Amino acid sequence: MLAFSRTTLSTLGKQTTAPQRQIWYRMVSTFFQAMPSDDNNQMRNSSHSSLTPLRHSVLGRTSPLLQSSGLVVCQVRNYAKGKDKKGKGKQKVHLSDAEMEQVVNVEQMRNQYTQTLENLKQEYIKNLSLRTAVGSIETLPVELEGDEYPLNEVAQISRKSPQMLLINAAAFPQALPGIVGAIKQSGMNLNPQQEGTTIYVPIPKVTKEHRENLAKSAKTLCNRCKEQLRDIQNRFIRKSKSKDGEVSEDLLHDVQIKIREIAESYMQEADKMMTAKQKELLKTS
């Protein structure tokens, strides 16, 4: 909004010619008429104030008329008060499973969420252990003749010593390249050594670097689990949309929010599992 000092307007008659005053009065009059009534009244009743000169006013760049008259055109900004964001959060609904059943199969959805979380737990147990055990590698997928088989189905696994695992692939020697590759890509920091049809797997020492690598793997597995949970969430939301027209819009809307709430609770549980596992892996005492 633009405001004009009363003192400045009063000096207009002293420093300008009659034609200049007529032009200026018409410009000011047009400006007031274009303003909303509230702002117009506020401007007319405004008292003397210290205002910052405005070079680019509603009239454009400062004109010779303004320069010669000494008139000061100033800009006053009235900012709206910011809205109070306190208490603002994610929308929640209170909906029973029985009400949700009108739209989606709640039991099936919860089972899929639970199974995804259980898979993460098993991944942590098998692949993120400080002490590599036989059980950690026996289910590794090995490629053989275009198919994949668990390692324990194509080779015999045993522990030669506390620091060495022994894998005998004499029954399927053609699987040796696949076995070596699967162990190297397992993310367990293992470096297998092949001698004939036997593979020796030294168990690495538990170093700080090894702990940190395992902790990073825990986060990677957690993120993968959360992506799977989101996929389940989106799949059931799509199913709920297919009920449009069969149930009320309010129920449909609430069910979709509830599906997201349930998925979020499982994601939070996955984060808790990751935090606990990382704490276990990085603990030095």
C-alpha positions as CSV (number, residue, x, y, z in Angstrom):
1,M,0.0,0.0,0.0
2,L,1.2,3.6,-0.7
3,A,1.0,6.4,1.8
4,F,1.6,10.1,1.4
5,S,2.9,12.4,4.1
6,R,0.5,15.3,4.9
7,T,3.5,17.7,5.2
8,T,4.8,16.6,1.8
9,L,1.4,17.2,0.1
10,S,1.2,20.6,1.7
11,T,4.5,21.7,0.2
12,L,3.3,20.8,-3.3
13,G,1.7,24.2,-3.8
14,K,4.8,26.0,-2.9
15,Q,7.3,24.2,-5.2
16,T,5.3,23.5,-8.4
17,T,3.4,25.4,-11.0
18,A,-0.4,25.3,-11.4
19,P,-0.3,22.9,-14.4
20,Q,2.0,20.6,-12.4
21,R,-0.3,20.7,-9.4
22,Q,-3.4,19.9,-11.5
23,I,-1.7,16.9,-13.1
24,W,-0.5,15.6,-9.7
25,Y,-3.9,16.1,-8.0
26,R,-5.6,14.1,-10.8
27,M,-3.0,11.3,-10.3
28,V,-3.5,11.2,-6.6
29,S,-7.3,11.3,-6.9
30,T,-7.2,8.4,-9.4
31,F,-5.0,6.4,-7.1
32,F,-7.4,6.9,-4.1
33,Q,-10.4,6.0,-6.1
34,A,-8.8,2.7,-7.2
35,M,-8.1,1.7,-3.7
36,P,-10.5,-0.4,-1.5
37,S,-12.6,1.8,0.8
38,D,-10.9,0.5,4.0
39,D,-7.4,1.2,2.7
40,N,-8.6,4.6,1.4
41,N,-10.0,5.7,4.7
42,Q,-6.9,4.4,6.5
43,M,-4.6,6.4,4.2
44,R,-6.6,9.6,4.6
45,N,-6.6,9.3,8.3
46,S,-3.0,8.3,8.6
47,S,-0.8,10.5,10.8
48,H,2.7,11.8,10.1
49,S,5.2,8.9,10.0
50,S,8.7,8.2,9.1
51,L,8.6,6.3,5.9
52,T,11.2,4.9,3.5
53,P,11.4,6.6,0.1
54,L,10.2,4.3,-2.8
55,R,12.0,4.7,-6.1
56,H,9.6,2.5,-8.1
57,S,6.1,3.5,-7.1
58,V,2.7,2.8,-8.5
59,L,3.5,5.7,-10.9
60,G,6.5,3.9,-12.3
61,R,10.0,5.2,-12.1
62,T,10.5,8.5,-10.3
63,S,9.4,11.3,-12.6
64,P,10.9,14.8,-13.1
65,L,7.7,16.2,-11.5
66,L,8.3,14.2,-8.3
67,Q,12.0,15.1,-8.3
68,S,11.4,18.8,-8.7
69,S,8.6,18.9,-6.2
70,G,10.5,17.1,-3.5
71,L,7.5,14.8,-3.0
72,V,8.3,11.6,-1.2
73,V,6.3,8.5,-2.2
74,C,6.7,5.7,0.2
75,Q,5.6,2.1,0.5
76,V,4.0,0.6,3.5
77,R,3.6,-3.1,3.7
78,N,1.0,-4.7,5.9
79,Y,1.8,-8.3,6.6
80,A,-0.8,-10.8,7.7
81,K,0.0,-12.6,10.9
82,G,1.3,-16.0,10.6
83,K,-1.0,-18.9,11.3
84,D,-0.4,-20.8,14.5
85,K,0.9,-24.2,13.4
86,K,1.0,-25.6,16.9
87,G,-1.0,-28.8,17.1
88,K,-0.9,-29.4,13.4
89,G,0.0,-32.9,12.5
90,K,-1.0,-35.9,10.4
91,Q,-4.6,-36.5,10.2
92,K,-5.8,-39.5,12.2
93,V,-9.1,-41.4,12.2
94,H,-10.7,-43.8,14.7
95,L,-11.9,-46.7,12.6
96,S,-12.5,-50.3,13.7
97,D,-11.3,-53.3,11.8
98,A,-15.0,-54.3,11.3
99,E,-15.7,-50.9,9.6
100,M,-12.6,-51.3,7.4
101,E,-13.7,-54.8,6.4
102,Q,-16.4,-53.2,4.3
103,V,-13.7,-51.9,2.0
104,V,-10.5,-54.1,2.3
105,N,-9.4,-57.4,3.8
106,V,-7.9,-56.1,7.0
107,E,-6.5,-59.5,8.1
108,Q,-4.8,-60.1,4.8
109,M,-3.2,-56.6,4.9
110,R,-2.0,-57.0,8.5
111,N,-0.5,-60.4,7.7
112,Q,1.4,-59.0,4.8
113,Y,2.8,-56.2,7.0
114,T,3.7,-58.6,9.7
115,Q,5.5,-61.0,7.3
116,T,7.5,-58.2,5.8
117,L,8.7,-57.2,9.3
118,E,9.5,-60.8,10.1
119,N,11.6,-61.1,7.0
120,L,13.7,-58.1,8.1
121,K,14.2,-59.8,11.5
122,Q,15.4,-63.0,9.8
123,E,17.7,-61.0,7.5
124,Y,19.3,-59.4,10.6
125,I,19.8,-62.8,12.3
126,K,21.3,-64.5,9.3
127,N,23.4,-61.9,7.6
128,L,24.3,-59.3,10.2
129,S,26.1,-61.4,12.8
130,L,29.5,-60.4,14.2
131,R,30.5,-64.0,14.3
132,T,29.9,-65.7,10.9
133,A,28.1,-69.0,11.5
134,V,27.4,-71.9,9.2
135,G,23.7,-70.9,9.2
136,S,24.6,-67.5,7.9
137,I,25.7,-68.8,4.5
138,E,23.8,-72.0,4.0
139,T,20.8,-70.3,2.5
140,L,22.7,-68.1,0.1
141,P,21.3,-68.4,-3.4
142,V,23.7,-70.1,-5.8
143,E,23.2,-70.0,-9.6
144,L,23.4,-73.4,-11.2
145,E,22.4,-74.3,-14.8
146,G,20.1,-71.3,-15.1
147,D,18.3,-71.8,-11.8
148,E,19.0,-70.8,-8.2
149,Y,19.5,-73.2,-5.3
150,P,20.3,-72.7,-1.6
151,L,24.0,-73.3,-0.9
152,N,23.4,-76.2,1.4
153,E,21.6,-78.1,-1.4
154,V,24.6,-78.0,-3.8
155,A,27.5,-78.3,-1.3
156,Q,28.4,-79.6,2.2
157,I,29.2,-76.9,4.8
158,S,31.3,-77.5,7.9
159,R,33.5,-75.6,10.4
160,K,37.1,-76.6,10.2
161,S,38.1,-74.3,13.0
162,P,36.7,-71.3,14.9
163,Q,38.3,-69.0,12.2
164,M,37.6,-71.1,9.1
165,L,34.5,-72.6,7.3
166,L,34.9,-75.4,4.8
167,I,32.6,-75.9,1.8
168,N,32.8,-79.2,-0.2
169,A,31.3,-78.9,-3.7
170,A,32.4,-82.3,-5.0
171,A,28.8,-83.3,-5.7
172,F,28.3,-80.4,-8.0
173,P,31.6,-79.0,-9.2
174,Q,29.9,-76.9,-11.9
175,A,28.4,-74.9,-9.1
176,L,31.8,-73.7,-7.8
177,P,31.8,-70.3,-9.6
178,G,28.3,-69.6,-8.4
179,I,29.2,-70.5,-4.8
180,V,32.2,-68.3,-4.7
181,G,30.2,-65.4,-6.3
182,A,27.4,-65.8,-3.8
183,I,29.7,-65.7,-0.8
184,K,31.5,-62.6,-2.0
185,Q,28.3,-60.8,-2.7
186,S,26.6,-61.7,0.6
187,G,27.6,-58.5,2.3
188,M,29.2,-60.4,5.2
189,N,32.8,-59.3,4.4
190,L,33.9,-62.8,3.4
191,N,36.7,-63.7,1.1
192,P,36.4,-67.3,-0.1
193,Q,39.5,-69.2,-1.4
194,Q,39.0,-72.2,-3.8
195,E,41.2,-75.3,-3.9
196,G,39.9,-77.9,-6.3
197,T,36.3,-78.7,-5.3
198,T,36.8,-77.3,-1.8
199,I,36.2,-73.7,-0.8
200,Y,37.8,-72.2,2.3
201,V,36.1,-69.3,3.9
202,P,38.2,-67.4,6.5
203,I,36.1,-65.7,9.2
204,P,37.2,-62.0,9.4
205,K,38.2,-60.4,12.7
206,V,35.7,-58.2,14.4
207,T,37.2,-54.8,13.6
208,K,35.7,-51.3,13.9
209,E,35.4,-51.1,10.2
210,H,33.7,-54.5,10.0
211,R,31.2,-53.3,12.6
212,E,30.5,-50.1,10.8
213,N,29.9,-51.9,7.5
214,L,27.4,-54.3,9.1
215,A,25.6,-51.3,10.7
216,K,25.3,-49.7,7.2
217,S,23.9,-53.0,5.9
218,A,21.3,-52.9,8.7
219,K,20.1,-49.5,7.5
220,T,20.0,-50.7,3.9
221,L,17.9,-53.8,4.8
222,C,15.6,-51.6,6.9
223,N,15.0,-49.2,4.0
224,R,14.3,-52.1,1.7
225,C,11.7,-53.4,4.2
226,K,10.0,-50.0,4.4
227,E,9.8,-49.8,0.7
228,Q,8.0,-53.2,0.7
229,L,5.6,-51.9,3.4
230,R,4.8,-48.9,1.2
231,D,4.1,-51.2,-1.7
232,I,1.6,-53.1,0.4
233,Q,0.1,-49.9,1.6
234,N,-0.4,-48.5,-2.0
235,R,-1.7,-51.9,-3.2
236,F,-4.5,-51.8,-0.6
237,I,-5.3,-48.2,-1.2
238,R,-5.8,-49.0,-4.9
239,K,-8.1,-51.8,-3.8
240,S,-10.1,-49.5,-1.6
241,K,-10.6,-47.1,-4.6
242,S,-12.3,-49.8,-6.5
243,K,-15.1,-49.6,-3.9
244,D,-16.0,-46.1,-5.0
245,G,-19.7,-45.9,-5.3
246,E,-20.3,-49.0,-3.2
247,V,-19.6,-47.3,0.2
248,S,-19.8,-43.7,1.4
249,E,-17.1,-41.3,0.4
250,D,-16.4,-40.5,4.1
251,L,-15.8,-44.2,4.9
252,L,-13.6,-44.6,1.8
253,H,-11.5,-41.5,2.8
254,D,-11.1,-42.7,6.4
255,V,-10.1,-46.2,5.4
256,Q,-7.3,-44.9,3.1
257,I,-6.0,-42.8,6.0
258,K,-6.2,-45.8,8.3
259,I,-4.2,-48.0,5.9
260,R,-1.5,-45.4,5.9
261,E,-1.5,-45.2,9.7
262,I,-1.1,-48.9,10.0
263,A,1.7,-49.0,7.5
264,E,3.4,-46.1,9.4
265,S,3.3,-48.1,12.6
266,Y,5.1,-51.0,11.0
267,M,7.7,-48.7,9.5
268,Q,8.3,-47.3,13.0
269,E,8.8,-50.8,14.3
270,A,11.3,-51.5,11.5
271,D,13.2,-48.4,12.5
272,K,13.3,-49.6,16.1
273,M,14.7,-53.0,15.0
274,M,17.4,-51.2,12.9
275,T,18.4,-49.0,15.8
276,A,18.6,-51.9,18.2
277,K,20.7,-53.9,15.7
278,Q,23.1,-51.0,15.0
279,K,23.6,-50.5,18.7
280,E,24.4,-54.2,19.1
281,L,26.8,-54.2,16.2
282,L,28.6,-51.0,17.2
283,K,28.9,-51.9,20.9
284,T,32.6,-52.4,21.7
285,S,32.4,-53.5,25.3
